[in-house]
Amino acid sequence: MHIVDMGTVFGVRPSSDLDLGAETLLQMMARNQVDEALVCSLKAVQHNFSAGNDETVALCLTHHNLYPVAVVDPRQAPDCLAEVERCAARGCVAFRFFCDYQGWAIANQSFKCLLQAVAHAKKPAIVHAPASGDATALLGIAGGWDIPVVLAGITYPVLSEALAIMADAPNFGIEAHRVALPGQVELMVEEVGAERIMFGSWAPLFSQRPSMDMVLGSEVSLEAKALILGDNARRVFGLTKRMSQ
Amino acid sequence: MTQKNLPTIDVHQHNGPWPFAGKWGGIELNLRLMERRGIDVAILSSTEGIVDDMVAGNQHLAEGMAGHYNLFGYVVVNPRFPDLSDRELQRHHANPQFVGTKIHTGYSATSPSEPRMADLFAMIEPYHKPLLIHTWGAGDVHALAALAPHFPQLPVVVAHSGGQAWREAIQAARQVPNLYLDFCASDLERGRIERAIATLGPERVLFGTDATLFDPLYMLSCFREANIADERRPLVMGGNALRLFRLEL
């Protein structure tokens, strides 16, 4: 099975004394037999998206099992509109939006403009939607668009909302992170199929194995496990081309 | 029983459905998950008792776990209902299958800093059975660290170890010898278990999963990923609980 972690980070966190460097991430991937990962810079999330995205691209150029994910920050719009085009041109495979870490709402008009720019660049968007109503607001913006929109930061209190939205919007997927409920993998597969669920750990900030093991230890088919743990990410984020290089 | 053969004991399970999307069940779900994930013994509190009706929940748990040698219970009490809690303690602690007491600070909307919580601790201590208390955030942890030293004969298991305030929980346990740490949560910031063992030694770190809200595999996996020395792992996974709860298996 080829495992892809669609949600990893590197850098530092002011609130954490853990080593969150790229080397730690790479060691965790090797130890946990994760073959590839999508990665974004914490600097891009927390401080300077442009400098952070530059270091993400640089890291991925030296590590061929890492793929760059760009971060833009609606709080800094419209300055970051051009960043979407710049990062798309530099090979970033997706754009990730952190309303929770950055403190803005999905209803924010600047976010909508940025998301439209991502759609114009024909790149997938990964959007954190941790609070009740976030994913529904996102559906109102991006439902029916021709880019994949992946819901991230979904935990058990908002799981039913996420699944209802995915049933309505075929372009919506979900990052399988903090998959902790008994039968959660089975429930998600029953409700929306296995093709739009993708494993993401947020390593090295978070442990990498729990959500992965929950997929491996679930009662869905081997084919569904392979889709969730890697094949979907390769398809949705276009990783196949790089794999063949 | 040698240390190598110590059972895996989950000190933080619940029984009964939760008000979230999921595949819930009764005692049979606890047993099925334990068998499937390799957990030998579990100590449960009633979900119903926590989120709704304390008396009915404790009774249903007593009925559900009767006859199951590998299941033990916490009596759920609530600082907002001191008289009722007193009756529940008397009633259920006469049953040796109840080996501890459970307080949920969130659902009872009571911080450990409130006087009614101290009154309830005073009620619980004479039973000589450990208390499992929900903690979430630095406020709960600091308040508990201030309260627990007044009840030195009461072992207090810090459920969730404050969540993201796990560093504060480790520091609190370092200062307060009757605090024990349980780390179950879905947001598993890396490094908590290793840091706790390095700071406190392995004797005050317990294995808990929050099943059946969570599948035990989630925390088992977290403990497997944690870098714990081989000789310490059996203590953390069950030996400490066996000693602390005086379980007779």
Boltz contact constraints between the chains, C-beta under 6 A:
constraints:
  - contact:
      token1: [A, 18]
      token2: [B, 191]
      max_distance: 6.0
  - contact:
      token1: [A, 156]
      token2: [B, 20]
      max_distance: 6.0
  - contact:
      token1: [A, 159]
      token2: [B, 21]
      max_distance: 6.0
  - contact:
      token1: [A, 160]
      token2: [B, 21]
      max_distance: 6.0
  - contact:
      token1: [A, 178]
      token2: [B, 186]
      max_distance: 6.0
  - contact:
      token1: [A, 180]
      token2: [B, 186]
      max_distance: 6.0
  - contact:
      token1: [A, 180]
      token2: [B, 214]
      max_distance: 6.0
  - contact:
      token1: [A, 180]
      token2: [B, 218]
      max_distance: 6.0
  - contact:
      token1: [A, 181]
      token2: [B, 22]
      max_distance: 6.0
  - contact:
      token1: [A, 182]
      token2: [B, 33]
      max_distance: 6.0
  - contact:
      token1: [A, 182]
      token2: [B, 212]
      max_distance: 6.0
  - contact:
      token1: [A, 182]
      token2: [B, 215]
      max_distance: 6.0
  - contact:
      token1: [A, 183]
      token2: [B, 23]
      max_distance: 6.0
  - contact:
      token1: [A, 206]
      token2: [B, 188]
      max_distance: 6.0
  - contact:
      token1: [A, 206]
      token2: [B, 190]
      max_distance: 6.0
  - contact:
      token1: [A, 207]
      token2: [B, 188]
      max_distance: 6.0
  - contact:
      token1: [A, 207]
      token2: [B, 190]
      max_distance: 6.0
  - contact:
      token1: [A, 207]
      token2: [B, 222]
      max_distance: 6.0
  - contact:
      token1: [A, 207]
      token2: [B, 225]
      max_distance: 6.0
  - contact:
      token1: [A, 209]
      token2: [B, 221]
      max_distance: 6.0
  - contact:
      token1: [A, 209]
      token2: [B, 225]
      max_distance: 6.0
  - contact:
      token1: [A, 210]
      token2: [B, 188]
      max_distance: 6.0
  - contact:
      token1: [A, 210]
      token2: [B, 218]
      max_distance: 6.0
  - contact:
      token1: [A, 210]
      token2: [B, 221]
      max_distance: 6.0
  - contact:
      token1: [A, 210]
      token2: [B, 222]
      max_distance: 6.0
  - contact:
      token1: [A, 213]
      token2: [B, 217]
      max_distance: 6.0
  - contact:
      token1: [A, 213]
      token2: [B, 221]
      max_distance: 6.0
  - contact:
      token1: [A, 214]
      token2: [B, 217]
      max_distance: 6.0
  - contact:
      token1: [A, 214]
      token2: [B, 218]
      max_distance: 6.0
  - contact:
      token1: [A, 217]
      token2: [B, 217]
      max_distance: 6.0
